[in-house]
Amino acid sequence: MSARTVTDSAGRTWTCTAPEVAEEDARNQGKDVVLRCETASVAGPVRITVGWQWRTMADNGLARMINKTSPVPRR
């Protein structure tokens, strides 16, 4: 399983994981990947769909996509 950690504009640190099926190889090139992203201040995981080269996208871009989808943090 692949994982990546990013920090959004609200200062929340998210850990995003992709299923092993999403490994970059010839079979999966061009296919979208559904990431499961979690942080301590949000009750459940956030799922976002990204392109197959999600590991190389900018941290700020990935964090912005998560932040746009995520619910308001719990207190």
C-alpha positions in Angstrom: 0.0 0.0 0.0 1.3 3.4 -0.9 1.0 6.4 1.5 1.7 10.1 1.5 1.4 12.8 4.2 0.5 16.4 3.5 -0.5 19.4 5.6 -3.5 21.6 4.5 -4.0 25.3 4.8 -5.8 24.8 8.2 -2.6 23.1 9.6 -4.1 19.6 9.6 -1.7 16.8 8.7 -3.3 14.2 6.5 -2.1 10.7 5.7 -3.4 9.4 2.4 -3.2 5.8 1.3 -4.0 4.0 -1.9 -4.8 0.4 -2.4 -2.1 -1.9 -3.7 -4.0 -2.2 -6.9 -3.0 1.5 -7.6 0.7 0.7 -7.9 2.2 2.4 -10.9 2.7 -0.1 -13.6 1.7 -0.5 -17.3 -1.7 -2.0 -16.4 -2.7 1.0 -14.3 -1.4 3.9 -16.3 -4.1 6.4 -17.0 -6.5 5.0 -14.4 -7.8 7.2 -11.6 -7.0 6.2 -8.0 -9.3 6.6 -4.9 -7.3 7.8 -1.9 -8.3 7.4 1.7 -7.0 10.4 3.7 -7.2 10.6 7.5 -6.3 13.2 10.2 -6.9 13.2 13.9 -9.3 16.2 13.9 -11.8 14.7 11.5 -14.0 11.8 12.6 -13.8 9.6 9.5 -11.7 9.2 6.4 -12.0 11.5 3.4 -12.0 9.8 0.0 -10.8 11.7 -3.0 -10.3 10.6 -6.6 -7.0 11.6 -8.2 -5.0 10.8 -11.3 -2.7 7.7 -11.4 0.4 9.8 -10.9 -0.8 11.1 -7.5 2.5 10.5 -5.9 4.2 13.2 -8.0 1.6 15.9 -7.7 2.4 19.0 -5.6 1.8 18.7 -1.8 -0.3 21.9 -1.9 -2.5 20.6 -4.7 -3.2 17.4 -2.9 -3.8 19.2 0.4 -6.2 21.6 -1.4 -8.2 18.7 -2.8 -8.5 17.1 0.6 -9.4 20.3 2.3 -12.1 21.0 -0.2 -13.7 17.6 0.4 -13.2 17.3 4.2 -15.8 18.1 6.8 -15.3 20.8 9.4 -12.8 19.6 12.1 -14.2 18.4 15.4 -13.1 20.2 18.5 
